[in-house]
Amino acid sequence: MIAILETLSAEPTADELDHLLKPLVDFNSHHTATIAEWPHLGIVLRQPETAEIVGGLYAFDELNWLFVKYLVVPEALRGKGLGRQLMEEAERVARERGYLGIFLDTYDFQAKPFYLKLGYEQFGELEGDDRTPRRFFLRKVLSAETRTT
């Protein structure tokens, strides 16, 4: 079979992405069939008077690890323990689901010291330049005794 290379002019549609990923999903399933897949995780911060969502945490399953994609605490609410509470709740869910741990990335202008205080350790880094901030990869391994599944 000869394949034709085509660069799409826009973001792939859901159908295109499904087709693109099918060979990978089929291949991976032979190696990961015993790993449960969990739904994405959303934890929100709401404004008490209006119930408007003003921040929160979004994470998803990554082969028995929880990957925290976004942690958002508005600047006016920082320093009140909300970020810690969001991360503690994500950790609680990760333990409940039996994950090995949690990992995330952050940039040099963001919250690396915050995550280190929560017990995360750096395991990787991408260098930056004048236009690109340095990016750090952090993880927290959950002990087998504290995982509940």
N, C-alpha and C positions, 0 to 999 in steps of 0.2 A: 504494500500500500504506500502510495505517495501522498503526503499531506500538503496542503496549500496554506501558506502562512498569510494571515490577514490581521492587520491591526485595526481594532474597532475604533470608530470615530467618537464613540460615546461610552459611558459606563456600560458594562454588560447587563443585559436584561436578566431577570431571574431564570428564565428558560435557558439562555446562553450559558449562564454560570452553572446551572445544573448539568448541562451537557459537558461543559469544560471539566467539571470536577468528578464526573461519574467514573472515569478510569482510576482516579486516585482513591475515591471512596471504596470502589470495589477491591483495589489492591490492599488498602489499609485494613479493610474489614477482616482479612485473613489473619492479621496480626493483633487486632484490637477487639475481637469479638467478645471477649470477657469483660471489657471495660464498659460500664454503664454510661449512657449519655443522659445528661440532665438538661433541663431547660435553662435558658439564659437567666441571669439573676439581675433584678432591678430592686434597688432600695432607694426610696425617695425621701427628700426633705420637703415638707409642705409649710407654707405660710399659714399660721394657725387661724387667722380670721377669714381667709378666702379659700383655703385648701389648695392654692396654686402651688405647683411644684416649682421649687426654687433651687434645687440641687439634688445630689444623691450619688449613687454608685451604680455602675453597670459593669457586669462581668459575665463571662461565659466559660463553658466547659472546654478544656483542652486536654483530652486524653488523661483523665484522672487528676488534673490540676485545675484550679480555678484561676482564670486570667482576668485580672481587673483591668478593664479597658479604660474606664473613666471614673474618676472621683472628683466630684464638683461640690465645693463649698463656696458660696458667694463671699466675696471679700468682707462684706459687712458682718458676716456670721463666723468668720475665722477666729480662732483662739477661745472658742466656747466649748470645745470637746466634741463637736459634731463630726469632724473627720475621723477621730478616734472611734466614736460610736459606729459610724458607717463601716469602718474596717473591722471592728469587733463583730458586728453582725454578719459581715461577709465571711469572717473566720468561723463563726458559729455554724453557718450554713455549710461551709466547706467541710467542717468536721462531721456534721450530720450526714452529708453525702459520702463521707469516707474518702475524700480527696487526699492525695499525698501532701499537698500544700497549695499555696497561693503564689502567683507571680504577677509582676506588673512592670511597667516601664515609666520613667519620669525623666524630665529634662533638667539641665543644670539650673534653669531659672525657676523650677517648680519645687517639689516637696521632698527631695531626697532625704534631708535630715529628719523630717517627720516620719518617714517609713523606717529609717534606721532606729529611731526611738521606739518604734512598735515591734522591734525584733527582726526586721527584714535584713537580709544580707545581700550585698551586691555580688552578682555573678557574671556580669558582662557590661560592656560599654561600647558605644559607637562614638568615634571622634567627631568633633564639629569643626567649623571654620568660621570666617567672618559672617556668613549668612545662615549657618546651621548650628543650633545649640547641641552640646554634648547630650547624649541619651544614655541613661543608666537602666540596667535590668536588675531587678531585685526579686528575692524570693523569701518565703518563710515555709520551712518544712514543718508539717504538723506531725507530732509524734503519734505512733501507732496506738498508744494507750488512750489518746484523746479523740481518735476518730471513732464515730459511733456506728458505722456500717461495715 
